[in-house]
Amino acid sequence: MLITIDPESSQPLAEQVAASVRAALSKGTAQAGDKLPAARTVASALEINLHTVLRGYQQLRDEGLVELRRGRGAVIIANGSRSELNDAARSFARTVRHIGATEEEAISALRTAMRE
């Protein structure tokens, strides 16, 4: 699995790591049972702090997507429903357009909702 970040993004790096895994799950390029790359490997490849990668992995654990096993790494335990997510995203986009909100406002509202 390829984990990527955008150093120019205002999104925190740990969130980008988690989002990269979520995107892989959404696209079907990762699935339950797959092992995530070792945090040290990711940190080295992306030239970011090891603890940043671990925070991203912990976010995924807190969301119920990943199981962290000391000494054995992180394993994906849930796929989520891609079609349900896509349906919700389309519905959200329709609502955003209907009320005339900007893309930035929509993303901000979504991020706030995800933290609740």
Buried (B, 14 or more C-beta within 10 A) or exposed (E): BEBEBEEEEEEBBBBBBBBBBBBBBBEEEBEEEBBBBEBEBBBEEBEBEBEBBBBBBBBBBEBEBBBBEEEEBBBBBBBEEEEEEEEEEEEBEEEBEEEEBEEEEBEEBEEEEEEE
